[in-house]
Amino acid sequence: MIEYELLKIIWWVLVGVLLIGFALTDGFDMGSMALMPFVGKTDSERRAAINTIAPHWDGNQVWFITAGGALFAAWPMVYAVAFSGMYWALLLVLFALFLRPVGFDYRSKLENTQWRNSWDWGLCIGGAVPALVFGVAFGNLFLGLPFGLDNTLRSQYTGSFFALLNPFALICGVVSLSMLCAHGGAWLMLRTDGSLHHRSAKATQMMAIIFLVCFLAAGAWLLFGNIAGYSYATAIDPNAALNPLAKEVVTNANHGWLNNYTTYPITMAAPIAAILGALLVILSATKHKATASFTGTSLMIVGAILTAGFALFPFLLPSSLDAASSLTMWDAVSSHKTLGVMTVAACIFVPLILIYTSWSYYKMWGVITNKHIEENSHSLY
């Protein structure tokens, strides 16, 4: 039997892997649709953009669903507090995601310009809104969420939807949106040709520049902006059962969230990877090198998510009302047996997901051209 401490670490890593997998795969779905009305000037170009993700988008959603299920099973208190506290934000994401399958199915049913333009903007909203909200949610983690736990571990959330839309969180939202738009633009560079390819390259470069500026601005804000970081005031018991109130937490307004980078210098590889990825995209998109651009946007995503994860570690949901109520990977976790059973399941199913996902991309790869769209106008989206 794997030790409880190691299982907690394994599931912190696995949830991170699922989030990165979701951002890498469904990220270019969201990003390409957010850019589609701007880079596609004709109906054929917009249909080409849509059909680059048509065989894959629903499969990519598996990462999102799996990440949500893993969060529920591994960190039930985190799931409960986050989904109840940020209820309206999550509903906004859900309703925005509804626009994608409906838009794909109905957009080309009528040969009417106004009808198709309306669905194009619906698809754009369905890609941009979730990308923005996910970033805003991560930004609020650094500020702490307004919740507390009573002596029976019931949570009470006192915040509101509009309180989430604070300046720092919105910068983090722009980081997420520009990052995924750059990823979507690089995807369109890989899968299209002609004018659509060239406009996608310009958009990818612009989004990478915005990402780099906002990513550095968010880091500078954490360093100099008097945002309180959280840390344990007592020794960590890595084998403790679920009881977040059994610890003491202190806050440090002097770049407190960056302390892990001093303690573990190897973690600096994450922000460096994000910055280098952005620079690679900016340079390669200028020369229309699609593979290099997609590699760069992938580095941006992995680096940015790891940067946030390393900074917050071991905290998952910091509390701005009562620091001791903050949820961490050590004390807001499922039982030893639950994590053990889930680890076995993950060892079986995560490789299966990777295999069938890779196979689907291999079999359905190719450049989508305007000619292909026109020749298959009734069988494609």
N, C-alpha and C positions, 0 to 999 in steps of 0.2 A: 504493500500500500504506500502510495506517495505521501510524504509528509504534508501536513496542512499548510505550513508556511510556503512550501514550494508550489502547492496547488494555487494559492492566492496569487503568487507571482505569475504562474502560467496563465491564469485567467485575465490578469491585467494585460499581459502580452497578447493573448488571443483576441480579446475585445478590441485592442488597438489594431491588430492585423485585420479584423473584420471591418473596422472603420476605414482603414487605408484601402482595403479591397473595394469597399463601396465607393470611395472617392475616386479611385483609379478607373473604375468601370462605369458606374452610373454617373460619375462626374463628367465624363465627356458627353454622355447623353444630355444632361442638363445644360452643360456649357454650349454645346452645338445648337441646341434649340433656343437658348437665350440669344445667340448671335444670328440665328437663321434669318429673321426679317431684315437684318442690316447687311449681311454679306450676300444674300440671295436676292437679286434684283428682278428676276423673271420667275414665272411659275415653275418652269422646268428646273431652274437652279434650286429653288426652295424644295421641290420634290426630291431632287438629288440629295440635298442635305438631310431630309427626313429619312430617306431610304438607306443612308449610310448606317443608321442606328436601328433600322427596322427589324433586322433579324436578331438583335442582341438586347434591346432595352429591357424587355421583360425578364430575361435571364439575369441581367445585371441587378435587377431589383432583389434577387435572392440574397445578395450581400446585405442589403438594407434590412430585410426581414430577419435574416439570421443574426445580425448585430442586435436588433431589438429583442429577439428571443434570448440571446446570450446575456444581454443586460438584465432581463427579467430573472433568469435562472441563477446567474452568478452574483448579482448585486441587487436583490429584491427591494431593499430600502431605497437605493438610488433610483431605481425604476419608478417606485411609488411616489417619491418626492418630486422627481423631475417631471413626470407625466401629469401629476396633479397641479404642481406649481406653474408649469409653463404650458398649461392646457390649451390656451387660445393660440399660442405660437405654434404648437404642434398641429392644431386643427387647421391653421393657415397653411402649413406645409402639406397636410393631407389633401385639402381642397385644391391646392395648386397642382399637386401630383395627379389629381383626377383629370385635369385638362389634357394630360399627355395621351393616355389610351383613347379617350373620346376624340381628341383632335386628330390623331392618326387615322381612326376609322372613318370619321365623317368629313374631313377636310376636302378630299377629292371626289366626294359623292356628286357634287354639283359643279358644273363648269360655269361658275359665277364668280367674278373677281372679288366682289365685296364679301361673299361667303368665305372664300378661301383666305382673304386677307384677315378676316376676323379670327379664323382658326389659327392662322400663323401667329397672331399676337397672343392668342390663348396658349399656344405651345411655348412662346417666348416667356410668358408669365410662369407657366408650369416648370420651366427650367431655371429661371432667375430667382424666383421667390424662395424655393427651398435652399438654394445655394447661399442666399443672403441670410436667411433665418438660422441656418446651421452655424454660420460664422458668428452671428449675434449671440447665439446660445453659448458658444465657447467663450466669447468675450465676457459674458456675465459670470462665468465660472471664476475668472480672475478677480472679480469685484465681490464675489460672494452672493448667494441667493438669500432673500429674506425669509428664512424658515427657522423653526426651532422644534425641538423634541421635548415632550413631557416625560414624566417618570415611567410611563408605560410605552415609550418609544413611538407614540403617535405624533405625526408631524403636523405643524400648522404653518401655512404659507401666507404671508401678509402682503406680498407684492402684487403688481398688476402687469398687464401686457405692455402698456406704454412705458412703464418703468424700465423694461428691458431695453428700450430704444435709447440708451444713453450714448454720449459721444464715443467713449472707448469701445463699447460693444459694436457700434455702427462701423467704426474703423475695422474691427475684426470681421464684420460682415462683408465689408468691401474687399478685404483680403481673401475671404472665401469665394466671393462672387467672381472677382477678377482671376483668381487661381483656376477655378473650374471653367470659366469662359476661355481662358488661354488653353486649357486642356481640350476643350471642345473645338476650338479653332485649329489646334494642331491635328486633331482627329480628322477634321474636314480637309486639311491639307493632305493628309495621307490617302483619303478615300475619294477625292474629287479632282477635277482638272479644269483648265481654262480660267475664265474670269472668277468663278467661285473659289477656285484654289488661291488665286492671287489676293482676292479680298480677304479670304480667311487668314492668309499669312500676315496681312497688315493688322487685322483685328487681333491676332495672336500676339504680335509684337506689342501692340498698345496695351493689351490686358496684362502682359508680363511686366511692363513698365509700371503700371498702376499697382500691381501686386507687390513689386519690389519696394516702391515708395511707401505703401501702407504697411507692409510687413516690418520695415525698418522703423516706421513711425510708431507702430504698436510696441515694438521692443524698446524704443527710447522712452515711451510713456511708462512702461513697466519699470524702467531703470531710474527715471528722473521724476515721474509723475505722482509720487507719494501714494501709490496703490499698495495697500497692506498685503503682505504675503503671510501665509500660515505655516506653522511648524509645530511639531510635538514638543511639549514642555516636560514630558515624562518619557521614560524608556518605553520603546515599542514592544508590545507582546505579540509577536507574529503568529502565535498559535491561539490567540484569543477568539472566543466565540462572538457572535453578533451582539455587540453592545457599544454603540458609539459614545454613550455618555460616560464610559469608564476611563476616559483619557482627559488630559489637560492640553489645551492648545493655546499658543501665544501668536500674536500678530507682530509683524515687523514691517513698518512702512518704508524702510530703506532698502529698496530693490529686493524685497523679501521673496518674491516668486523666482528670482534668479539665483538663489542660493545653491540649488542643486548643480548648477553649471560650475560653481566654484568647488563644490565637494567632489563632483564627478566630472572632471574636465573632458572626458570622452564624449559626454552628451553635447558638447559644442559642435559635434559633427552634424547634428540635426539642422540648426539654423544656417550653418555654412552650406549644407547641401541645398537648402531652399534658395539661398542667395545665388549660389553657383548655377542652379537649375534655371533661375530667372534670367541670369546673364546669358546662359547658353541659348535660351529661347529667343532673347532679343537679337542675338547675333545670327542664329541659324534661320530665323523667320525672314530676316532681311534678304538672305540668299535663297529663300524658298526651299530649304532643306527640311522636309517634313519629318523624317525619322529622327533627326537630331532635335527638332522642336518638340516632338512627342516625348522623347527621352527627357528633355529639359522640364517639361510640364509635369512629368511623372516624378522627377526629383523634387520639384517645388511642392507637390502634394505630400509626398512621404516626409520631406524635411519639415514642412509646416505643421503637420499633425504630430510628429514626434517632438517638435519644439514645444508645443502646448502640453503634450503628455509628460515630458520630462520636467517642465517647469512646475506643473501641478503635483507631481508625484510626492507622496502617496495619496493626496487628496483627490476625491472624485466630485464631491459637491460641497464646497466650503459654505458655511453659513455666515451671513453678515450680521445676523441678530445675536447669535450665541455661538462663539467659536467652538465651544466644546461639542455642539450638536453637529459639527461638520462630519460628513461621511467620507471615510477613507477605504482603501482597498484592504486594510487589515481588519476593520471592525464593522463594515457594512456588507458582509459577504455571507454567502450561503454556507451550509454545513459541510463538514469534511466529506461525508458520503455523497452529497449532491455534486460537489465539485469533482469528485473522483469518477462518478458515473458520466458526468458531462465531458470529462477529459477523454474517456474511452470513445464516446460518441463523436467528439470533435476529431479524434485521430482517424475515424472511419469516414466521416462525411465531408470534412474540409478538403481532403485530397480528391474526393469524388467531384466536388464542385469545381475544383481547379482543372480536373481532367476534362469534364464535359464542356466547361467554358472555353478552354483552350481549343478543343476539337471543333466547337461551333465557329470560332473565329477562323480557324484554319480552313474549314470547308466553305465558308461564306465570304472569304476575303476577295477583294477586287475593287477597282476604281469604278465609281458610279458616274457615268457621263450623261450629258443631256440627250445624246442619241439613244442611250439605253432607256432613259425615261420615256422618250417619245415612242419608241418601239414597243414598250410594255405599259402603255398608259392606263390600261384597264386592269392590270394584274399587280401593280405596285401602289403604295400609298400615294 
